[in-house]
Amino acid sequence: MTDTRRLGPVIAFCLAALTMTYLSYVLPTLLPGDFVTAMYGGSQVPLTEEQESELRRHYEGDTGFGGYLKRLATLEWGYSYAFLKPVSALFFEALPWTLLLLGSANLLAMILGFVLGVEVAWRRGSRLEKGVVGGMTLLEGIPEICTGVILLVLFSYQWQWFPASGAETAYVTSGFFERCIDLGRHLALPLTTLILAYLPGNFLVTRNSMIMVMKAGYITTARAKGLPPRRIRYVHAARNALHVVVTRFGLRLAFMITGALVVERITAYPGLGTLLFDAIRARDLPVIQAVVLFSSLMILAIVSGLEIAYRFIDPRIRHAR
Amino acid sequence: MHAELSRRLRRDPFFLIGSGLALLFLTVSVLGPAWAPFDPWDISFSPLAPPSAEHLLGINDGGQDIFSELLYAIRNTFSFGLLSGVAALGLGVCIGVISGWIGGMVDAVLMRIADILLAIPAIMILILTAALFRPAPLSLALLLAALMWPTISKAIRAQTLTLKHSLSVKAAVQMGGGNFYIMGRHLLPEMFPLYLIGFAAKTRMAIFMEASLAFLGLFDPARKSLGLMISYALKYYYMEIWWHWLMPPIICLSLLIMSIAFVAISLEKMLDPRLREPVLEGTV
């Protein structure tokens, strides 16, 4: 019983991954005409006779879903005629930038939101609490598109503090330290945008679950024992509030990933979002297909990994019978 | 419970501002085409002209009146959100009540489907479908609704399971009430506040998705949308026209999403007794 309960969400994630893969296999075959015409017909890049016959050879031995899976696993994702590179090369060029941006944004927003949520919930009913909660509610209503554009106009056009596009200055050879500063300056705008977008959600969830936890009997006990308030706050209360924060993370991810795609485009950060945008403009379907499928699979892997890790950390679930 | 709720809602500033703004946008969406001074597809004006008495927000790079464009864009973006929200709510409530009331295999299958859909990032399926088939906005709104009903039905199902044991429902079963009679007369009306939360959350998500998809260029380029306006105007952000071309759609989109977020947050606060203001705690 415990085992099936522990594996329940993981099975859902596996089925979701399978569904996504199957959809990305089956949807293009529903297009009118044969596969090659369907995939490249609307493309803005004209194909030569030679390229077309090569593509046909590539897809001719189509052995159904099994063959598709095999091609995916061996990184044979096709060739992009809009960018003149293999699709897998494009994808893996863009991936590190997206991971850097999203990883740091999520980590910082998580830590900031959590600490702020715990501290503010502790000061329940004070003027500080009302102000911060009001401000965060306001911020929660501003979508990433808007924060991103406003920051871009202010900091890169009006005051010219940060570069408006790219991830690093091109054609500059410099030391390790200078390179880090350069990367940081390029990262600043998209990173701030994403943190501003993720922070309110993390904060509000932490605060709400802290308020519920703080009513529990063991908090009163801890106070009665005369433990230092900071110890009660983090060791007793916040540890239990963390559960809700992690659970909500998976639910909010669909929302968060949408914003990240858009924010990369605003500051032309060379990650998957910008690649996707360019591919959509050129109607380069193989690239769109690859970005959509593999970013979904990665999201699923990350969320299910978190889920499993959390299930092993939380003693209430580990010992549940 | 409902009367008490509406009294407390009327005292909450977030709810008042949110619903007021939402009503304003609704009016603009309905009356926008009548108010627009020009045809938003008319390209006969001088491109990139600054605002004047005739053209309140100036002219864009294609020679179109920005103010008329904005009115149509609000209408398209908001109606996409409302439609998707209504459809997701309908689907979510039906599936949730059926799943909770009937139980057994039906419940197990429906909830497994819900788990799978919860795990899949909706935007990815929308991007794939939009890029491959270029469907009408209406179909995309409905597809989005078909992807985002699970959170609503999970909440409705949980509530149905508690209501199942209430006296009124037990009495209705005793008197021989059929499944549909009990679901329609006893279960559905009881859960009214939950609909509002679900509807607000989904509408907000749909508006956000519409703006993002339009921004990424997945809709018909001739269809006015706040996301598309931002995308076009962003190309000229370094010129002195950003404040009357780029800013209006950004402010409108923020206010639109904010108004619905306010309503959702305020409703959630009111309906979750554990989050109520400490002052009220004694009376609960």
Boltz contact constraints between the chains, C-beta under 6 A:
constraints:
  - contact:
      token1: [A, 12]
      token2: [B, 115]
      max_distance: 6.0
  - contact:
      token1: [A, 12]
      token2: [B, 116]
      max_distance: 6.0
  - contact:
      token1: [A, 12]
      token2: [B, 119]
      max_distance: 6.0
  - contact:
      token1: [A, 13]
      token2: [B, 119]
      max_distance: 6.0
  - contact:
      token1: [A, 15]
      token2: [B, 116]
      max_distance: 6.0
  - contact:
      token1: [A, 16]
      token2: [B, 116]
      max_distance: 6.0
  - contact:
      token1: [A, 16]
      token2: [B, 119]
      max_distance: 6.0
  - contact:
      token1: [A, 16]
      token2: [B, 120]
      max_distance: 6.0
  - contact:
      token1: [A, 27]
      token2: [B, 132]
      max_distance: 6.0
  - contact:
      token1: [A, 125]
      token2: [B, 278]
      max_distance: 6.0
  - contact:
      token1: [A, 137]
      token2: [B, 265]
      max_distance: 6.0
  - contact:
      token1: [A, 140]
      token2: [B, 261]
      max_distance: 6.0
  - contact:
      token1: [A, 141]
      token2: [B, 257]
      max_distance: 6.0
  - contact:
      token1: [A, 141]
      token2: [B, 258]
      max_distance: 6.0
  - contact:
      token1: [A, 141]
      token2: [B, 261]
      max_distance: 6.0
  - contact:
      token1: [A, 142]
      token2: [B, 254]
      max_distance: 6.0
  - contact:
      token1: [A, 143]
      token2: [B, 208]
      max_distance: 6.0
  - contact:
      token1: [A, 143]
      token2: [B, 257]
      max_distance: 6.0
  - contact:
      token1: [A, 145]
      token2: [B, 230]
      max_distance: 6.0
  - contact:
      token1: [A, 146]
      token2: [B, 250]
      max_distance: 6.0
  - contact:
      token1: [A, 146]
      token2: [B, 253]
      max_distance: 6.0
  - contact:
      token1: [A, 146]
      token2: [B, 254]
      max_distance: 6.0
  - contact:
      token1: [A, 149]
      token2: [B, 250]
      max_distance: 6.0
  - contact:
      token1: [A, 153]
      token2: [B, 237]
      max_distance: 6.0
  - contact:
      token1: [A, 153]
      token2: [B, 242]
      max_distance: 6.0
  - contact:
      token1: [A, 157]
      token2: [B, 238]
      max_distance: 6.0
  - contact:
      token1: [A, 208]
      token2: [B, 275]
      max_distance: 6.0
  - contact:
      token1: [A, 212]
      token2: [B, 274]
      max_distance: 6.0
  - contact:
      token1: [A, 254]
      token2: [B, 121]
      max_distance: 6.0
  - contact:
      token1: [A, 254]
      token2: [B, 122]
      max_distance: 6.0
  - contact:
      token1: [A, 257]
      token2: [B, 121]
      max_distance: 6.0
  - contact:
      token1: [A, 258]
      token2: [B, 123]
      max_distance: 6.0
  - contact:
      token1: [A, 258]
      token2: [B, 212]
      max_distance: 6.0
  - contact:
      token1: [A, 262]
      token2: [B, 212]
      max_distance: 6.0
  - contact:
      token1: [A, 262]
      token2: [B, 215]
      max_distance: 6.0
  - contact:
      token1: [A, 277]
      token2: [B, 216]
      max_distance: 6.0
  - contact:
      token1: [A, 280]
      token2: [B, 216]
      max_distance: 6.0
  - contact:
      token1: [A, 280]
      token2: [B, 217]
      max_distance: 6.0
  - contact:
      token1: [A, 281]
      token2: [B, 217]
      max_distance: 6.0
  - contact:
      token1: [A, 288]
      token2: [B, 131]
      max_distance: 6.0
  - contact:
      token1: [A, 292]
      token2: [B, 124]
      max_distance: 6.0
  - contact:
      token1: [A, 292]
      token2: [B, 127]
      max_distance: 6.0
  - contact:
      token1: [A, 292]
      token2: [B, 128]
      max_distance: 6.0
  - contact:
      token1: [A, 296]
      token2: [B, 121]
      max_distance: 6.0
  - contact:
      token1: [A, 296]
      token2: [B, 124]
      max_distance: 6.0
  - contact:
      token1: [A, 299]
      token2: [B, 121]
      max_distance: 6.0
